Structures are given as C-alpha cells and as structure tokens.
C-alpha cells in the first residue's frame, strides 16, 4: 500500500488559493526551489519543506507532519504579504480531499509566529513559519 504524500497535497491546496495566486502566480513548490526558479530569485514564491513530526502511537491512519513554510519576496514587505495570504489559506483548511493523492487533509495549526529573515547565502528576504499538518495516511 502506498501512502500518499501530504506535503504535495498541501502544496496543491495552497497553489489553488486565489490570494496566493494573485501574489505568487504558480510559484508554489515542495521540498526545494527548482534551479530555474532559484536563478530568478528574489520574487514572490512559496516553499514548503518537510519538518518531521511526532511519532504515531496507535493504529489510527492519521499522521501529524511538520511543515516549514518560507514565503519569499522582492522586499521583506512582499514576503510578509505573501506569508499572510498563505497563513490565511491554511487557517481555513478544514477536512478537504486534495489531489494529488488523493489525501484527506484534516487541519493545519501554526506552531509559532512568523520570522522575517534573509537567506544567508543569497540575501533574499523571506518569512519563515512552522506548521503541523494533520492528514490521513491512506488515499482518500
């Protein structure tokens, strides 16, 4: 049995949000920026990265997955505006079957506040925030 990837499903959920589309277009990625995209930075872009999570302690087919979200922008203000759009979308995620997968995404909870930072190597402004995603571990 193949376990669907909740990070890819969450990427699709965020990429379909109208406010995110206005700010970032189709530039929503999982795990790393493609080289072609990285070469064009800084610009409004969302990057989701796996961040571990607690171990499952029972037989319920649900997983809690840590997700780190980086929202890049031309300026720190643009990065924060995109962060706020992504955060708003995630706050309203409630039991949705999302493709690819399909995966039943139950909820997302912020694990702290946003941090406005700059990439240490390239000096790109971005906002960082960690979330916990609750998703089914079986295809919906």
Secondary structure as UniProt FT lines:
FT   HELIX           6..15
FT   HELIX           18..24
FT   TURN            25..26
FT   STRAND          28..30
FT   HELIX           35..38
FT   TURN            39..40
FT   STRAND          45..50
FT   STRAND          62..73
FT   HELIX           76..91
FT   STRAND          96..98
FT   TURN            99..102
FT   STRAND          103..110
FT   STRAND          115..118
FT   TURN            120..122
FT   STRAND          125..136
//
